């Protein structure tokens, strides 16, 4: 058993094994259904399982270091998130520090927030080094949409496929996908991802309240965190 495989036993989800052809087909079918029924095929984008990008204004600076699928860095990040979910933030610190020093923006943000929470003054030095200014522990984003040269990709977090105690209900998956499609449909920006007209449309997504309740209960970030 190599290091990557042995690390999987400690993760709250399995990034290497979880995603099957059935999972990919399910995601694609949901996306195509929403694109047709809600947006009348007026958006162009693709969908995939993957680690979402940060989308809030304070995280708008692009990471200088990305986590590649199957890499030890990605597994270490996943393990760190697992520690945070279990309220074992101190155990996440050494994993996040390595990734943060490499330039991974989410790791920088989360590391600083953890240090603030435990009253470790090191956060001030790191915040200056990383050019970060954060004030609370972040949860995991369920999805994001990235647009590069007018090519849009929606990435849905693989934890929605099922942590060891939960799998996202279908209405949660539909809400998450429709939320990201709405960004594309309304051409929102990273600087202002949730303007008033976005909120008006987002607020009427079917079973929105139930979906947000489930996401919060399972340690995912939601739009309500910003409101």
C-alpha positions as CSV (number, residue, x, y, z in Angstrom):
1,X,0.0,0.0,0.0
2,X,1.5,3.4,-1.0
3,X,1.3,6.6,0.9
4,X,-1.6,7.9,-1.2
5,X,-3.7,4.8,-0.6
6,X,-2.9,4.6,3.1
7,X,-4.0,8.2,3.5
8,X,-7.5,7.4,2.2
9,X,-8.5,5.5,5.4
10,X,-8.3,8.7,7.4
11,X,-10.5,10.8,5.0
12,X,-14.2,11.6,5.6
13,X,-14.6,10.9,1.9
14,X,-12.6,9.1,-0.8
15,X,-11.5,11.4,-3.7
16,X,-9.8,8.5,-5.5
17,X,-12.6,5.9,-5.4
18,X,-15.9,7.6,-4.9
19,X,-16.5,9.0,-8.4
20,X,-17.9,6.2,-10.7
21,X,-19.3,6.3,-14.2
22,X,-22.8,6.2,-12.6
23,X,-22.0,9.2,-10.5
24,X,-20.7,11.1,-13.5
25,X,-23.8,10.2,-15.5
26,X,-26.0,11.3,-12.7
27,X,-24.3,14.7,-12.4
28,X,-24.4,15.2,-16.2
29,X,-28.1,14.2,-16.4
30,X,-29.1,16.6,-13.6
31,X,-27.2,19.4,-15.2
32,X,-28.7,18.8,-18.7
33,X,-32.2,18.6,-17.2
34,X,-31.8,21.9,-15.3
35,X,-30.1,23.6,-18.2
36,X,-33.1,22.6,-20.4
37,X,-36.1,23.0,-18.1
38,X,-35.0,26.1,-16.1
39,X,-32.7,27.9,-18.5
40,X,-34.1,26.8,-21.9
41,X,-30.6,25.7,-23.0
42,X,-29.5,29.4,-23.0
43,X,-26.3,28.7,-21.0
44,X,-23.1,27.1,-22.2
45,X,-21.1,25.3,-19.6
46,X,-19.9,21.8,-18.6
47,X,-20.1,20.1,-15.3
48,X,-17.7,17.8,-13.4
49,X,-16.8,16.5,-10.0
50,X,-13.9,18.5,-8.5
51,X,-12.7,20.8,-5.7
52,X,-14.6,24.1,-6.1
53,X,-12.7,27.4,-6.3
54,X,-13.3,30.1,-3.7
55,X,-16.0,32.4,-4.8
56,X,-16.5,35.1,-2.1
57,X,-15.2,38.6,-2.7
58,X,-12.5,38.3,0.0
59,X,-11.2,35.1,-1.7
60,X,-11.3,36.5,-5.2
61,X,-7.5,36.5,-5.7
62,X,-6.7,33.4,-7.8
63,X,-4.6,30.8,-6.2
64,X,-1.0,30.6,-7.3
65,X,-1.1,26.8,-6.6
66,X,-3.8,24.4,-7.6
67,X,-4.5,20.9,-6.3
68,X,-4.3,18.2,-9.0
69,X,-6.6,15.2,-9.0
70,X,-4.9,12.2,-7.5
71,X,-2.0,14.2,-6.0
72,X,-0.8,13.8,-2.4
73,X,-1.4,17.5,-2.0
74,X,-5.1,17.0,-2.7
75,X,-5.4,14.1,-0.3
76,X,-3.6,16.2,2.4
77,X,-6.0,19.1,1.8
78,X,-9.0,16.7,2.1
79,X,-7.6,15.2,5.3
80,X,-7.2,18.7,6.7
81,X,-10.8,19.5,5.9
82,X,-11.8,16.2,7.6
83,X,-10.0,17.3,10.8
84,X,-11.9,20.7,10.6
85,X,-15.2,18.8,10.2
86,X,-14.4,16.8,13.4
87,X,-13.4,20.0,15.3
88,X,-9.8,18.9,15.4
89,X,-8.5,22.1,13.8
90,X,-5.0,21.8,15.5
91,X,-4.4,18.6,13.6
92,X,-5.2,20.3,10.3
93,X,-2.5,23.0,10.9
94,X,0.6,21.2,9.7
95,X,-1.2,19.9,6.6
96,X,-2.5,23.3,5.7
97,X,0.8,25.1,6.4
98,X,2.6,23.1,3.7
99,X,-0.1,23.8,1.1
100,X,-0.4,27.4,2.2
101,X,3.3,28.0,1.8
102,X,3.0,26.6,-1.7
103,X,0.5,29.2,-2.5
104,X,-2.8,27.4,-2.2
105,X,-5.3,30.1,-1.5
106,X,-8.0,28.1,0.3
107,X,-5.4,26.5,2.6
108,X,-4.0,30.0,3.4
109,X,-7.4,31.3,4.3
110,X,-8.4,28.3,6.4
111,X,-5.0,28.2,8.2
112,X,-5.2,31.8,9.2
113,X,-8.8,31.4,10.5
114,X,-7.8,28.4,12.6
115,X,-4.9,30.3,14.1
116,X,-7.2,33.2,14.9
117,X,-9.7,30.8,16.5
118,X,-7.1,29.3,18.9
119,X,-5.5,32.7,19.6
120,X,-2.2,31.9,18.0
121,X,-0.5,35.2,17.1
122,X,1.3,33.6,14.1
123,X,-1.8,34.3,12.1
124,X,-0.8,38.0,11.8
125,X,2.5,37.2,10.2
126,X,1.0,34.6,7.9
127,X,-1.9,37.0,6.9
128,X,0.7,39.6,5.9
129,X,2.7,37.0,4.0
130,X,-0.4,35.6,2.2
131,X,-2.0,39.0,1.8
132,X,-5.2,37.6,3.5
133,X,-7.7,39.4,5.8
134,X,-10.2,36.9,7.2
135,X,-12.2,36.6,10.4
136,X,-14.0,33.3,10.7
137,X,-13.7,29.6,10.0
138,X,-14.9,28.8,6.5
139,X,-16.9,25.8,5.5
140,X,-16.4,23.8,2.3
141,X,-18.0,25.2,-0.8
142,X,-20.4,22.7,-2.4
143,X,-19.7,23.9,-6.0
144,X,-18.2,26.7,-8.1
145,X,-18.2,27.9,-11.6
146,X,-15.1,29.0,-13.4
147,X,-15.0,30.9,-16.7
148,X,-11.8,31.1,-18.7
149,X,-12.0,32.6,-22.2
150,X,-15.8,32.2,-22.2
151,X,-15.5,28.5,-21.4
152,X,-17.5,27.7,-18.2
153,X,-16.9,24.7,-16.0
154,X,-19.1,23.9,-13.0
155,X,-17.2,21.9,-10.3
156,X,-19.3,20.0,-7.8
157,X,-17.6,18.9,-4.6
158,X,-17.3,15.1,-4.4
159,X,-18.2,15.1,-0.7
160,X,-21.8,15.5,-1.9
161,X,-21.5,11.9,-3.2
162,X,-21.4,10.8,0.4
163,X,-19.3,11.3,3.5
164,X,-19.4,8.2,5.6
165,X,-22.6,9.3,7.3
166,X,-24.4,11.2,4.6
167,X,-25.1,11.5,0.9
168,X,-26.7,14.7,-0.5
169,X,-30.4,14.2,-1.4
170,X,-31.3,14.8,-5.0
171,X,-33.0,18.2,-4.1
172,X,-29.6,19.4,-2.7
173,X,-27.8,18.4,-5.9
174,X,-30.4,20.2,-8.0
175,X,-30.2,23.3,-5.9
176,X,-26.4,23.4,-6.0
177,X,-26.3,22.9,-9.8
178,X,-29.1,25.5,-10.4
179,X,-27.3,28.0,-8.2
180,X,-24.1,27.7,-10.3
181,X,-26.0,27.7,-13.6
182,X,-27.6,31.0,-12.5
183,X,-24.2,32.6,-12.2
184,X,-23.6,31.7,-15.8
185,X,-27.0,32.8,-17.0
186,X,-26.8,36.2,-15.3
187,X,-23.1,36.7,-16.0
188,X,-22.2,37.6,-12.4
189,X,-18.7,38.6,-11.5
190,X,-16.2,37.4,-8.9
191,X,-16.2,40.9,-7.4
192,X,-20.0,40.8,-6.9
193,X,-21.2,37.2,-7.3
194,X,-24.6,37.7,-5.7
195,X,-26.1,41.0,-6.8
196,X,-29.8,41.8,-6.1
197,X,-31.1,40.3,-9.3
198,X,-29.2,37.1,-8.6
199,X,-30.8,36.8,-5.2
200,X,-34.3,37.3,-6.6
201,X,-33.8,34.4,-9.0
202,X,-31.9,32.2,-6.5
203,X,-34.6,32.7,-3.8
204,X,-37.2,30.8,-5.8
205,X,-35.2,27.7,-6.5
206,X,-37.3,24.7,-5.5
207,X,-36.7,23.4,-2.0
208,X,-34.0,26.1,-1.5
209,X,-34.5,26.3,2.3
210,X,-34.3,22.5,2.7
211,X,-31.2,22.3,0.6
212,X,-29.5,25.1,2.5
213,X,-30.4,23.5,5.8
214,X,-28.9,20.2,4.7
215,X,-25.7,21.9,3.4
216,X,-25.2,23.8,6.7
217,X,-25.8,20.6,8.7
218,X,-23.1,18.9,6.7
219,X,-20.5,21.7,7.0
220,X,-20.9,23.2,3.6
221,X,-20.8,27.0,2.9
222,X,-24.0,28.5,1.7
223,X,-25.1,31.8,0.3
224,X,-26.8,32.6,3.6
225,X,-23.4,32.9,5.2
226,X,-22.9,36.1,3.3
227,X,-26.3,37.6,3.9
